[in-house]
Amino acid sequence: MTAEHKLPYKGHAIFPQVVLQENGQYAACFTIKAGYDGSGEVRYVRELPTTEFSNEDDAVAYILDFSADWIDQNLI
């Protein structure tokens, strides 16, 4: 999943970036920005090192779950 891929959620845009590590695990990195199109301020960034998963689908699921919970608790 590329950084250009964005998912809108409650007035924010989630930019997931799943990174395959040298150890074969997938790291769940992402950025949450204000605005459905992501044109607003950066509200949260998760960079390396981060939580790792054995497959890309689990990493994406974690990103979506974490981001939705974070946005729900930190509304603008």
N, C-alpha and C positions, 0 to 999 in steps of 0.2 A: 504494500500500500504506500503510495507516494505522499509527500508533503502537500501536493496540490489537491489531494482528495480531502474534501471537508464534509462534515456531517452537521446539519443545523439542529439545535436543541434549545428551546426556550430563550430565544434572543441571543444565542451564542453560536459559534462555529467551533467544532472539534476537529482538529487536524491530526489524525493518527499517523504514526510512523513506526511500523514494526521493523526491527533491525535484527537480521540474522547474525548472531555472535560467532566468534571463532570456535566456541565450545559446542556449536550446533543448536543452542537454545535461541529462542526469539525474545528480544527485549521489547517491552511495551513502552514506547516513547510517544509523547503527544503534547500539543499545545491547545489551550482553550482561549479563544478571542471573543470579545464582545461583538455583537452584530451577526445576523444570520449569514452574511457573506464574509465574515471574518475581517471586516475593514476597521473594527474598533480596536481598543487597547488589548494588549495581552493580559489575560487574567490569571493564567496558570501555565507552567511549563514543567514537564517531566522529561528529563534528559538522562543519558547514561551516567552512571550505572542505575539500573532500575530493576523492576521485577522481571524475571525471565520465565518463559514457558516452553514446553516441548514442541508446540506447533503454533502456526500463525493464527489459526482461528481462535485459540484460547487467549492469545495476546490481544487480539482485536476485541473479543468479548470483555476482557478486563478493562481495556481502554474505555469502552462504551459504558460499562457499569460504573467505573470510578468517576468518569466525567459527568454522567447524569447525576450521580449522588452529590458531587462537588458543586455543580451548578445549582441544584435544588437547595443546597445549604448556603449558597453565596450569591443569591440573586442581586442584581443591580438595583 
